[in-house]
Amino acid sequence: MPIITLTEAAHAHVQSFLEPLSASPTAGFRVAVKKSGCSGFAYILDITEPQKDDVCLTQKGVQIFIAADSIKKIQGSIVDLIDKGTGQKQLVFNNPNVVDACGCGESFVIKEENEKGA
């Protein structure tokens, strides 16, 4: 199972941010998870260079960097792009490891964390 998969829409969206950085061939889409919010974790997304412990993947020419300590938390995720109206778009995660999320959708609880507390 792939760590992460970008839908066509998400891929095009990320690629549009990378195109202006074509002079930097090592730039890519970085995904990390950190403790945050009212439910436990939040996604940290960035267009940047890979960090020391990142796992580096390529999907249709887009470099994706995954923080090593985030892999288990996002394993099997599908990232899509939704249109929120009025010209606003947002990358959203369909993460099979999430068991609960806060009402605003900014933070989430993953299976392993939920099971440790039980």
URJO-V601764 format. One record per residue. N is the residue number from 1. RES is the residue in one letter. PHI is phi as a letter, one per 20 degrees, with the letter a starting at -180 (NA if undefined). PSI is psi in whole degrees, 0 to 359 (NA if undefined). D_CENTER is the distance of its C-alpha to the mean C-alpha in Angstrom with 1 decimal. Layout:
N/RES/PHI/PSI/D_CENTER + N/RES/PHI/PSI/D_CENTER
//
This chain:
1/M/NA/130/15.9 + 2/P/f/152/13.0 + 3/I/f/314/10.1 + 4/I/b/146/7.7 + 5/T/c/133/9.3 + 6/L/e/133/9.2 + 7/T/f/169/12.1 + 8/E/g/316/14.8 + 9/A/f/316/14.2 + 10/A/f/319/10.5 + 11/H/g/312/11.8 + 12/A/f/321/14.8 + 13/H/f/311/13.0 + 14/V/f/317/11.0 + 15/Q/f/325/14.3 + 16/S/f/332/16.3 + 17/F/e/333/14.8 + 18/L/e/331/15.5 + 19/E/g/316/19.0 + 20/P/f/344/20.7 + 21/L/e/20/19.6 + 22/S/g/340/21.4 + 23/A/f/345/23.8 + 24/S/d/88/21.1 + 25/P/f/350/20.5 + 26/T/e/359/18.2 + 27/A/f/149/15.6 + 28/G/a/187/12.2 + 29/F/e/115/8.5 + 30/R/d/135/7.3 + 31/V/c/130/4.3 + 32/A/b/164/6.5 + 33/V/c/135/7.9 + 34/K/c/157/11.3 + 35/K/f/129/14.3 + 36/S/a/162/14.7 + 37/G/m/188/16.2 + 38/C/e/347/18.8 + 39/S/d/347/17.1 + 40/G/p/306/15.7 + 41/F/c/157/12.0 + 42/A/b/151/9.5 + 43/Y/e/138/5.9 + 44/I/d/113/6.9 + 45/L/d/140/5.9 + 46/D/b/154/8.9 + 47/I/d/113/11.2 + 48/T/a/185/13.3 + 49/E/e/156/15.2 + 50/P/f/148/14.1 + 51/Q/e/168/15.2 + 52/K/g/312/17.9 + 53/D/e/12/16.2 + 54/D/f/147/13.1 + 55/V/e/128/13.0 + 56/C/d/127/13.2 + 57/L/c/163/12.8 + 58/T/c/132/14.0 + 59/Q/c/112/13.6 + 60/K/l/46/16.5 + 61/G/n/352/17.0 + 62/V/e/125/13.5 + 63/Q/f/132/12.7 + 64/I/c/127/9.3 + 65/F/d/126/9.4 + 66/I/d/125/8.1 + 67/A/f/129/10.0 + 68/A/g/322/12.7 + 69/D/f/359/13.1 + 70/S/d/351/9.6 + 71/I/g/309/10.2 + 72/K/f/331/12.4 + 73/K/f/337/10.3 + 74/I/d/1/7.6 + 75/Q/g/125/10.3 + 76/G/n/6/11.0 + 77/S/f/147/8.1 + 78/I/d/126/8.6 + 79/V/d/128/6.8 + 80/D/c/168/9.8 + 81/L/d/127/11.5 + 82/I/d/150/14.1 + 83/D/e/116/17.2 + 84/K/e/6/18.2 + 85/G/n/168/21.6 + 86/T/l/37/23.5 + 87/G/m/5/21.3 + 88/Q/e/132/18.1 + 89/K/c/152/14.9 + 90/Q/b/136/11.5 + 91/L/f/132/8.1 + 92/V/c/147/8.0 + 93/F/d/130/6.7 + 94/N/d/93/9.8 + 95/N/d/114/9.4 + 96/P/f/351/12.9 + 97/N/e/350/13.0 + 98/V/e/130/13.1 + 99/V/d/345/16.8 + 100/D/a/156/17.0 + 101/A/b/157/15.5 + 102/C/f/165/17.4 + 103/G/f/327/19.3 + 104/C/e/349/17.4 + 105/G/n/8/14.0 + 106/E/e/338/12.5 + 107/S/c/164/12.6 + 108/F/b/164/12.9 + 109/V/d/136/15.0 + 110/I/d/161/14.2 + 111/K/g/308/17.1 + 112/E/f/323/18.2 + 113/E/f/319/18.4 + 114/N/f/319/20.2 + 115/E/f/328/22.6 + 116/K/f/325/23.5 + 117/G/e/349/24.7 + 118/A/e/NA/26.8
//
